[in-house]
Amino acid sequence: MTSVSSALWSWDRMSGCEEPCRGWGHCAPSPVLLLSLLLTTAPFGLLGEETRQVSLEVISDWLDAPQNLLHVRAVGTNSTLHYVWSSLGPPAVLLVATNTPYSTLSVNWSLLISSDPDGALMVHPKDSIQFSSALVFTRLFEFDSTNTSDAAADSPGKSYPPYSLAEFSWNNITDSLDPATLSVTFRGHPIHDPTGAFANGSLIFRVQAFSRSGRPVQPPRLLHTADTCQLEVALVGASPRGNRSLFGLEVATLGQGPDCPSVQEQHSIDDEYAPAVFQLDQLLWGSLPSGFMQWRPVAFSQKQGSRESAMSCQVSPLYPTLAYLLPQSPIVRAFFGPQSNFCAFNLTFGASTGPGYWDQHYLSWSVLLGVGTPPVDALSPLVLGIMAVALGAPGLMLLAGGLFLLLSHKRHSEYQLIN
């Protein structure tokens, strides 16, 4: 049924969103929060597997067609996580978690590329599946923010015709596999580009898997675990249709039951890993432990992300939508069959003022995908040290004052009157 390219590597086990809260304004943390966190902070144990054996397979069509299908398999002691990424149709990913280290993926290519791909993708044994869902990146939006004021922050501006990502042509990802970083890059551009906007540009989806916990070097430095994959979406070199264009993404997912997944905001006093960003957003497919997306509400207008190039990331509420209104993903149909309970949301990057895509014709945004309990940031040693000094100094002063009064009283009681 399948043929696997020679690029296969393994690592063993030993080896809801508004403008991001900045360090100023009403979003700044209060002293009560500061004291509360100091009193309650303790080392957070990582739930799930601490390490996994991770392998990446590029699964090729036996006809050598240019379709790309990537299988990330992360094996733990008692479980396996499967991430199936594809640029068949719009870019999409399946997330499947099983309760056995022996579960496998099967692909029927002839069925997958047919008009009715139901059953072309399967994870065996079926009864080991504990969670499954999917994300589909359907459209790239562009807005003219020239005449948009801060008062109209809810509207990014006049919308240009969107780019349908189902009508993009993508590179052969076998050439982009990086064994050192467990990463793969999908690079695409519109098949029909009459204006030449993508003549020197591309839309990039960089996928990275992890065998253990850690943090990237570049902001936003999301804390990852062996239960997660990271996706970096970058728009590079494309010519905008306006002088101050804002860009956005439409993302669709399967609803769990009648309701859409929920988006939660988490706030912190620690911005060491993402300067001036005190917020972490996450989408949860159900009650924990379940599947999740996790991101900081910030994007960057330069490759070397910094505070100066940081842009806000705004997310719309999730809303139910019908499958026929969305570009269809063959891998989602192949695994889940006909579905009607889709939910969608839009991400918009930047504002009419401040850093923007127009600076260097560059935009990047990162998100974690995983199954289980989302990673939780503990306070950094630097912040803990500052808090200890800030809150400990008054206590030391009181202690010193008390000792001084005690010693003074003792000397006074030892004084003897002379007749």
Secondary structure as the mmCIF struct_conf table of DSSP 4:
data_model
#
loop_
_struct_conf.conf_type_id
_struct_conf.id
_struct_conf.beg_label_comp_id
_struct_conf.beg_label_asym_id
_struct_conf.beg_label_seq_id
_struct_conf.end_label_comp_id
_struct_conf.end_label_asym_id
_struct_conf.end_label_seq_id
STRN STRN1 SER A 3 TRP A 11
BEND BEND1 ARG A 13 ARG A 13
STRN STRN2 CYS A 17 CYS A 17
BEND BEND2 GLU A 19 GLU A 19
HELX_LH_PP_P HELX_LH_PP_P1 PRO A 20 CYS A 21
BEND BEND3 GLY A 23 TRP A 24
HELX_RH_3T_P HELX_RH_3T_P1 GLY A 25 CYS A 27
BEND BEND4 ALA A 28 ALA A 28
HELX_LH_PP_P HELX_LH_PP_P2 PRO A 29 SER A 30
HELX_RH_AL_P HELX_RH_AL_P1 PRO A 31 THR A 40
HELX_LH_PP_P HELX_LH_PP_P3 PRO A 43 LEU A 47
BEND BEND5 GLY A 48 GLY A 48
BEND BEND6 GLU A 50 GLU A 50
STRN STRN3 GLN A 53 SER A 60
HELX_LH_PP_P HELX_LH_PP_P4 ASP A 61 ASP A 61
TURN_TY1_P TURN_TY1_P1 TRP A 62 LEU A 63
BEND BEND7 PRO A 66 PRO A 66
STRN STRN4 LEU A 69 VAL A 75
BEND BEND8 THR A 77 ASN A 78
STRN STRN5 THR A 80 SER A 86
BEND BEND9 LEU A 88 PRO A 90
STRN STRN6 ALA A 92 THR A 98
BEND BEND10 ASN A 99 THR A 100
TURN_TY1_P TURN_TY1_P2 PRO A 101 TYR A 102
STRN STRN7 THR A 104 VAL A 107
HELX_RH_AL_P HELX_RH_AL_P2 TRP A 109 LEU A 112
TURN_TY1_P TURN_TY1_P3 ILE A 113 ILE A 113
BEND BEND11 SER A 114 SER A 115
TURN_TY1_P TURN_TY1_P4 ASP A 118 GLY A 119
BEND BEND12 ALA A 120 ALA A 120
STRN STRN8 LEU A 121 HIS A 124
BEND BEND13 PRO A 125 PRO A 125
HELX_RH_3T_P HELX_RH_3T_P2 LYS A 126 SER A 128
STRN STRN9 ILE A 129 ASP A 144
TURN_TY1_P TURN_TY1_P5 THR A 146 ASN A 147
HELX_RH_3T_P HELX_RH_3T_P3 ASP A 150 ALA A 152
TURN_TY1_P TURN_TY1_P6 ALA A 153 ASP A 154
STRN STRN10 LYS A 158 SER A 159
HELX_LH_PP_P HELX_LH_PP_P5 TYR A 160 PRO A 162
STRN STRN11 TYR A 163 SER A 164
HELX_RH_3T_P HELX_RH_3T_P4 LEU A 165 GLU A 167
STRN STRN12 PHE A 168 TRP A 170
HELX_RH_3T_P HELX_RH_3T_P5 ILE A 173 SER A 176
STRN STRN13 ASP A 178 ASP A 178
TURN_TY1_P TURN_TY1_P7 PRO A 179 LEU A 182
STRN STRN14 SER A 183 PRO A 190
BEND BEND14 ILE A 191 ILE A 191
TURN_TY1_P TURN_TY1_P8 PRO A 194 THR A 195
TURN_TY1_P TURN_TY1_P9 ALA A 197 ASN A 200
STRN STRN15 SER A 202 ALA A 209
BEND BEND15 SER A 211 ARG A 212
STRN STRN16 GLY A 214 GLY A 214
BEND BEND16 VAL A 217 GLN A 218
TURN_TY1_P TURN_TY1_P10 PRO A 219 PRO A 220
STRN STRN17 HIS A 224 HIS A 224
TURN_TY1_P TURN_TY1_P11 ALA A 226 ASP A 227
STRN STRN18 THR A 228 VAL A 236
BEND BEND17 GLY A 237 GLY A 237
HELX_LH_PP_P HELX_LH_PP_P6 ALA A 238 PRO A 240
BEND BEND18 ARG A 241 GLY A 242
TURN_TY1_P TURN_TY1_P12 ASN A 243 ARG A 244
STRN STRN19 SER A 245 LEU A 254
STRN STRN20 GLN A 256 GLN A 256
TURN_TY1_P TURN_TY1_P13 GLY A 257 PRO A 258
STRN STRN21 ASP A 259 ASP A 259
HELX_LH_PP_P HELX_LH_PP_P7 CYS A 260 PRO A 261
STRN STRN22 SER A 262 HIS A 267
BEND BEND19 ILE A 269 ILE A 269
BEND BEND20 GLU A 272 ALA A 274
TURN_TY1_P TURN_TY1_P14 PRO A 275 ALA A 276
STRN STRN23 GLN A 279 LEU A 284
BEND BEND21 TRP A 285 PRO A 289
STRN STRN24 SER A 290 TRP A 295
BEND BEND22 PRO A 297 PRO A 297
STRN STRN25 VAL A 298 PHE A 300
BEND BEND23 SER A 301 GLN A 304
HELX_RH_3T_P HELX_RH_3T_P6 ARG A 307 SER A 309
STRN STRN26 ALA A 310 VAL A 315
HELX_LH_PP_P HELX_LH_PP_P8 SER A 316 LEU A 318
STRN STRN27 TYR A 319 THR A 321
HELX_RH_3T_P HELX_RH_3T_P7 ALA A 323 LEU A 325
BEND BEND24 LEU A 326 LEU A 326
HELX_LH_PP_P HELX_LH_PP_P9 PRO A 327 SER A 329
HELX_RH_AL_P HELX_RH_AL_P3 PRO A 330 PHE A 336
BEND BEND25 PRO A 338 PRO A 338
STRN STRN28 PHE A 342 PHE A 349
BEND BEND26 SER A 352 PRO A 355
TURN_TY1_P TURN_TY1_P15 TYR A 357 HIS A 361
STRN STRN29 TYR A 362 GLY A 372
BEND BEND27 THR A 373 THR A 373
HELX_LH_PP_P HELX_LH_PP_P10 PRO A 374 PRO A 375
HELX_LH_PP_P HELX_LH_PP_P11 ASP A 377 SER A 380
HELX_RH_AL_P HELX_RH_AL_P4 PRO A 381 SER A 413
TURN_TY1_P TURN_TY1_P16 GLU A 414 GLU A 414
#
